[in-house]
Amino acid sequence: MTALPIVWQRLVSQGQTCRRCAGTGEQVQHAVGTLEQVLRPLGIAPQLEVRELDDAAFAANPAESNRIWIAGRPLEDWLDADVGSSRCCSVCGDSPCRTVALGPVTFEEIPERLIVKAALIAAASLLDAPEHPDG
């Protein structure tokens, strides 16, 4: 099986994360389950890595929280989406937290469908890779 790496990171402060990161975390888990079923016949397996940012890393760059990479590229690159920010909640303090805008719609929590769509685009590029068993 060819691996499709998916990395998701978020702020964890004193064991807590914010509402939008918690919501994205649930969506990432659902997306990986969907992708396992869809990609298995193609010989591709999603591999999720979850990373935690501490308070210092978040303070240095809040836009790194609630960020997703698929096959080494940011989710927004696969979707031709824009990154923005908006005020979040108590865990994040007054920091502006990451948002993703696709067309006129801005997402604070990244929905499963966007994660799946980006992963399918990434998986399609893996089918052309020389190391893919069917390639």
N, C-alpha and C positions, 0 to 999 in steps of 0.2 A: 504494500500500500504506500502511496505517495502521501506525505504529510502536508496538510494545509494548516500552517501555524496561525493561530488567532491569539492575540495578546490584548488583554483589557487591564487597565490600571485605574486606580482611584485613590483618593485621600482616605486614610483610616487614621482617625485621631482618638486616642483613648478608647480603642475598640469600636468606635462609631464611624459611620459614613453618612453622607447626606441622602436625602430622599431621591434626588435624581440619579445618584450613583447606585443606590440600592435598586431602583427601578431598572436601570440599564443592566445591572448584574443579572437580574431575573430574565431579562430579554436575551442577554448573551447566552445564558444556560439553555433557554428554549431554542435559540437559533442553532446552537451546536447540536442539540438533539435532532432537529430537523435536517441539518446538514449531514449528520452521520447516515441517516436513512437515504437521503437523496444522492449523496456522493459515493456511497459504498459500491454500487454497480460500476462506477467509473474507476475504481481502484484508488480513490482519494479519501483520506481520513482527516477530519478536522482535529486539531490538537490545541486545546485551550490552556493558556497560561494566564493566571490572575496575579497581578502585581499590586502591592500596596505602596502608596506614597506616604511618607511621614509629614509632620507639620512643617518641617524646615524645607523639604523639597516642594511642597505645595506653596508655601509662602514665596519661594523663589520663582515659581512659574505655575500659577493656578490653572493655566490652559492644558497642563499635562494630566490633570485629573479627569476621569471619565473619558479616557482616550482609548481607541481601539485600533489595532494594526492587524491587517490580514495579509499573510504572505509577505511580511516585511514592509508593507506600505500602509499609510494611514487610511482608514475607512473612507474618509472624505475624498481621497485621491481616486479610489475605485468608482465612486459615485459622481464625481465632478461636483461635489458639494462645497459649501463654504463653512468656515469655522468662525464662530462669533463667541459672545459671552453675555451673561446676564447674572444678576445678583441671585444668590442661592439661599442659604439658610444658616442656622446657628453653627453647625459643624464647620462650615467654610468661612464663618465670620463675615466680614464685609467684602471678601474677595469676589471678583466677577468669575463665574465658573463657565466652563466650556459648553457651547451649544453647537449644533450642526444645522445648517440651513440647506435645504434642497428645494430649489425654486422659491416660491413664496412662503414655504412652511419652515418654521424653525422648531427644532426638537431639543428639549432639555434632556429628556430620557431618550436614548437611542432605541427605536422600536426593532423588534425581531425582524420585520420585513426588510429594513434597510441593511441590517447585518447579513441576512441571508442573501440579499441581492448583491452586496459587495463581495461576499464570499463566493458566490456562483461565478461572478466575473473573474475573480482571482483564480478559481478552480479551472475555468476554461483556459486560462493562460498556462496552467500547469499541464494540460493535455498535450501541448506542443513541446514540452520540455523533454530533452533526450533521455532523462532518467525515469520518465514515466513508463511503467511496464507495458503499456499498449502503444507507446510512441515510436 
